[in-house]
Amino acid sequence: PVEATVFASCSADGTIGIWDVRKRTGSALSVKAHETDANVISWNGGVSYLLVSGADDGCFKIWDLRSFRAGSPVASFAWHKAPITSLEWNPNEHSSLAVSGADNQLTLWDMALEDDPEAQQAAVGRDDLADIPPQLYFVHQGQTNMKELHWHAQMPGMVLSTAEDGFHMFRPAN
């Protein structure tokens, strides 16, 4: 956030709260964000009104704080098949984020990507491609019980992930 006195929280009842420490009672804003435990949140460092939350049902949602009171996310993705364990906006590419889940996957997403009619046409009849969101651009597997991820502070695009069986560092490229 751009305000030093404002922070966000998530809770086991599925709510996200936006708090201002100058206010003595209650959260400034609160919304029922998920039907299951809301495990993690990340504030976008470059676009101060964007927040992402992840929950036990494997779903993560993008929230625009300018319309937060309405209670509807601007985007919702249910790719992961187990609880979301960590997520973080890319500090250098403000439309990108990394998400890890208890399904042993770390996924990279770019919210600036949209449906491509040519790609949709090429995928016709390909059941293996039908359910892949256009915003998903990388899936990392091979770790057991993934717990946390972070973008590397000095190496743009480098992601670090920790798991029960060690840590991985990688930078996707095409």
Secondary structure, 3 states (H helix, E strand, C coil): CCCCCEEEEECCCCEEEEEECCCCCCCCEEEECCCCCEEEEEECCCCCCEEEEEECCCCEEEEEHHHHHHCCCCEEECCCCCCEEEEEECCCCCCEEEEEECCCEEEEEECCCCCCHHHHHHCCCCHHHHCCCCCEEEEEECCCCEEEEEECCCCCCCEEEEECCEEEEECCCC
